[in-house]
């Protein structure tokens, strides 16, 4: 639990869809024109275009949270408005007790957090995962800005109740859960943490080639990559591989399936699955799944002359190069994420 006196609140945010569209088209009006024209051109051919279908843009503020999501451009605008309403409210209320700084997600990798910082994340679940890798053991309060759109598995607070958590963290007496992180450490000293999962493979749609060493076994692989999941990520990407496997087994075994149980968020182990391993004269498929316990590692040596890559939590822009000569050890990280609950 945090022992240093909290003096600062660092509010981490990501760009809204409207902001991303505005960057792409230079102005909001140009973005709106493009979206509307594209929809009108497509649906008018079908004879069922209705530019007024869907979202009621005159909806009152208190009704926004229950408004259905549609494909109308007004939904981008409403989503953006609600997000900024939340940002403003959170900033105004916290600033009465702490110094506040707004930090864009793009600058997370270079920002230096201190023991005096409370981290407040406003966005989707993925932003919490991405933030946790860079803040060390600082407490994270995660706020759902739009409960009608975001499931908020990692977002226990909203704009109405978050100050209760802020007050508890300031007092040093707060409830929290530790989340196990995964670590990828290269033989050149580079490392990458993961909140949900690590992906090891190739950056293009071709086979990844590598040597895998697990426990006392070792073999060469040609596959579409390896997913290594933490407990927090075990309900996500890696679970889809079990869904696929169970679908195949149902068809071929007439009912037998794997009883897959996700790991606890604080489980001191990881689980890995090899995707689509191919058997050939030079590649095997006997090591395709396993658990990596605290203190042990999974070792992968790249056999790819180029395009090898390791990234975490779906953020492919934040990656480690993994080409021939690179060897990576995957294990449970010493760091733990601290999520206020």
Secondary structure, 3 states (H helix, E strand, C coil): CCCCCCCEEEEEECCCHHHHHHHHHCCHHHHHHHHHHHHHHHHHHHCCCCCCCCCCCCCCHHHHHHCCCCCCHHHHHHHHHHHHHHHHHHHHHHCCCCEEEEEEHHHHHHCCCCCCEEEEEECCHHHHHHHHCCCCCCEEEEECCCCCCCCCCCCCECCCCHHHHHHHHHHCCCCEEEEEEEEEEECCCCEEEECCEEEEEECCCCCEEEEEEECCEEEEEEECCEEEECCCCCCCHHHHHHHHHHHHHHHHHCCCCCCCCCCCCCCCEEEEEECCCCCCCCCCCCCCEEEEECCCCEEEEECCCCCEEEEECCEEEEEEECCCCCEEEEEEEEEEEEEEC
